[in-house]
Amino acid sequence: TTGLSALELQSPARAWFHQVLRTFKRNLSLCGVFQLQETPRAINFATLHFQKNQDGKLQVNMTVQSNMGSPARNAWRFTYTLTQANSKHTGRVLASLVHEHFTGDPGSFLNPIVAVKKIVDRKTGKPFSQLVLLAMDGSLLQVLTKGSFDNVLPSFSPDGCSLFYTSYERNNPDLVRMDLRTKQRFVIFKQPGMSMGASCFPSGDIAFTHSPVGGKSNLYRLGMPFSNVLPKPFFNPLALGLNTSIHVHPQGKSILFVSDRLGSPRIYAMDADGSNARRVVAEGTFQLSPRFIPPHGKRFLFVARDQQSKQMDIFVARLPQGQEAQKNRFATLMPALTQNQGDNLEPYPSPDGRLITFISTRIKGKQEIYVSTMDGNYQRRITSNGPYFTPVWGSLCKE
């Protein structure tokens, strides 16, 4: 049961409180840990009470009862003082506090998601790809880019304070860094050709893909401080095909990437210096979007084409460790996270490695963003106004 009470408030205020409650319940249901009903591992919300403290600030007094965990944790009361008037933000904060109490970690309720969406430019009346900032529940927080040009392929810095992406503002796909605290933009690489797919090392260096005019795409590491000088490529561009879709290990130990050096796109790994390149997924011949799963990077997500349905599905694979790696270089595949549900593309893990966000066409072929548990047992659509592309999950920037 859920109770919501407050002081004698007018209708608009009551609507605000109910929005807090809806957001709170929706976010908890997305994480796949709690079931908001009378079932095993359920949470039953006894009261959610709002009042003003002596300083005039609004407080939330909540009593939470649960049948999961130790008896000492099953009944819990806490008070949260609102720091901003946004009802949805308050709901997400409450969800994070409850999640942390019962599981030991705050979850990903406050971690931002950035995705690409077509938005009509007011000056030209034409749609262009722009970066949008979303909450875990799919709520639009901010449109980050604008203009009569495309901005695509976002990625976060490890601290969540910077966003790297490819911008066509100069009629050439350049690499740009945006400071998410100030929204200032800096072009960090603008060589002729296509520069895209930046992925950060813990040191602040980035690995990225660059395709020179008339040449093949290759992988590069751009060191700090950034300069517009093309570094030495990881591979011989004349001998090893197209190399794209790079992703750096959370500790910077190694790199995953896609190469067609055997005729079709397959997933490879290499050491951080570009040595010891090896194919790591034995099954299938059409593989895309490898992404290490934090915090340890022992597993990774990727997309592969189903040989029968020809649809794209998402998989988790575990990389061989220690002596196992000396005997077998190939990763161990887990059961597919998605199956017979349209095309499922561009998976990206949450910073805590518990959830993933991805694109699916399972409803009427429309590209929407979904959130799933890492085992795929609980999947839920968080947007309905797509199409969206390339969602990425970042850490919460601590200013």
Secondary structure, 3 states (H helix, E strand, C coil): CCCEECCCCCHHHHHHHHHHHHHHHHHHHHCCCCECCCCCCEEEEEEEEEEECCCCCEEEEEEEEECCCCHHHHEEEEEEECCCCCHHHHHHHHHHHHHHHHHCCCCCCCCCEEEEEEEECCCCCCEEEEEEEECCCCCEEEECCCCCCCEEEEEECCCCCEEEEEECCCCCCEEEEEECCCCCEEEEECCCCEEEEEEECCCCCEEEEEECCCCCCEEEEECCCCCCCCCCCCCCCCCCCCEEEEEECCCCCEEEEEECCCCCCEEEEEECCCCCCEECCCCCCCEEEEEECCCCCCEEEEEEECCCCCCEEEEEEECCCCHHHHHCCCCEECCCCCCCCCCEEEEEECCCCCEEEEEECCCCCCCEEEEEECCCCCEEECCCCCCEEEEEECCCCCC
